[in-house]
Structures are given as C-alpha cells and as structure tokens.
Amino acid sequence: MADYGEITLIAGQAHPALAQAISQELDIPLANGHVGRFPDGEIDIKVNEDLRGRDVFVLQPTCPPVNENWIELLLLMDTLRRASAGRITAVMPYYGYARKDRKDEGRVPISAKVVANTLIVSGCDRLVTIDMHAAQIQGFFDIPVDHLYARPVLLEAVEQLAIDDPVIVTPDVGGTKMARAWAKRLGADLAIVDKRRISGAEISVEHVIGDVEGRNVVIVDDMISTGGSISEAARILKGSGAKSINIAVTHPVFCGPAVERLNAAPVDLILATDTIPQNDPVPDRLRVVSVAPLLANTIRNIHRSESVSSLFE
C-alpha cells in the first residue's frame, strides 16, 4: 500500500462554505494559500505550505462561473504537481460540462471528455464527484473515479418529512434507474413523467406513467438547471391529482428563469444538497442539506485505502 503522507486539504474559491464544512468534519485545517487575480483577470495562485509527499485533496466544484472554477482547479493541481505532492485528488462535488458526454450530432464537442483530459494532464491522480449527469463519463478516465451518490443524504431528509403513501417520480425516462433506487429504499411506488424535449431550454410534457392521484409525490433528479422540466412535471402531476409535491435534487444550479419557475410551480418543498453554493435569490421553498459529512468520510476512506462503496451499503 502506497504511503502518500498526511492529508492536506486545499480549497479553490468555488465553494468556500462547503470546503470549510469538510475541513471541520475531518478536523483538518485548510492549507494556507492564495488564489487571486492579476489586473487582467488571469488567475494567480501561491500555496504557502510544504506539500512534498502529501496526500492532497483539492476541493473545487466546477459550478457557475464554470470556466473560472475549472481553470482555477487545473492551476491548483498544476501547482501541487510541481510542488511534489504525493497524490492529488480532485474533489468535484459538481462536474461541469457533463451534459455533452457523447457526439449526438455532427460538428459538436464531447465536452465532458475535454474536462477529463485537462484534469489528468494537470496532475489529477484521482477524482471524487457526486451524481454525474451521465455516469458513463467515468469511462473517460484512466485514473480511479469515486462516483458518489447524494441519495443517502437526501433520503434521510425525506424520511424526516414522514410523507404518507409516497410515490417516487422521475421527471423523464432517463432518470428511471435513480427513481427506482429511491422507491426501493422507501418501499414506495414509482411513476414517470413522459417528457419530449423541444430544445435545451424548452420541453413538452405529454403524460404520467403510473398512478399519482391522491398521492404524495417526491420528484427526484440529479440537477435543476433552468427549472423548466421539473416545474412542468410538477404542474402535470398536480393536474393528474397529486396531493402534495416535494422535490429532492442533488445539484441546485438554478440558472436563468429557474427561481421564478420554481416559485410559480405547485411545489411544497425543494430539498437540495450544497454541492453548489447558493446566492440570492433562491426558490422560496428551498431547504439545503449538506454533503460535507459524505465527502469527509470519502476522503478519510481514500486516505486509509478503505472501501468507498461501503459508505452506501
């Protein structure tokens, strides 16, 4: 078993609150460093600690502003590599550019692969992420990838709501596997909103597969971006007789008209994790639950060469 030295936690500027929460969970202070900007906007980095031989975990989701946080992560890892860190693990709770995971039409990039390539070239030895938009992105890496699930964190929050006679709903067919896992854990029924997408920001919902009339619905998804799909799904479910509608989502991106759409939707509660920092305004009925304990336990297990999958058994 390789000895990578003691753990060092280093955080970029993408999500300081989550980085600090992970630091507190592990009782390990964040490394002393500087991440600033030159007058022309270029990123300036300096780590003020000896990193030679250390087991370094870089805490940086590639959330909006995606390009800024992505480049900052790459430069942090290059800094660590050139400082002779023993092992460099990128902890990316939110993996940006994940929507483009294949070439589905002519003359388009495979953006998720570009991100993977840049991470490896910059010195990444291992990746930790949560609920990738497309799980097959793991195949773009020839390094270990720990693909975590936010489901245990969100499930605990949902169970505390003590929802009577719940139905787990996926807002599109692609999320059926995730919804089925939720339904199995809660001993609940499963329903699917059959959705037809017109464009990246516009969808047309047709009908609901499954019985939701008079039932308490929990819509589960990996992310909310513009809120169009999930808001329209909530309206369709309400129109189909759903008694109450709660949402449980991993990544609250909330861009464009998302907040306005969610506030107007017939939703009782939105549960989301803190993989992405939230700035005002946020949806009125939003409740955030933290993935800091999950990430801290993952970091601890990786460092000790212990199983990560055991955290989900």
Order of alpha helices (4+ residues) and beta strands (2+ residues): beta-alpha-beta-beta-beta-alpha-beta-alpha-beta-beta-alpha-beta-alpha-beta-beta-beta-alpha-beta-alpha-beta-beta-alpha
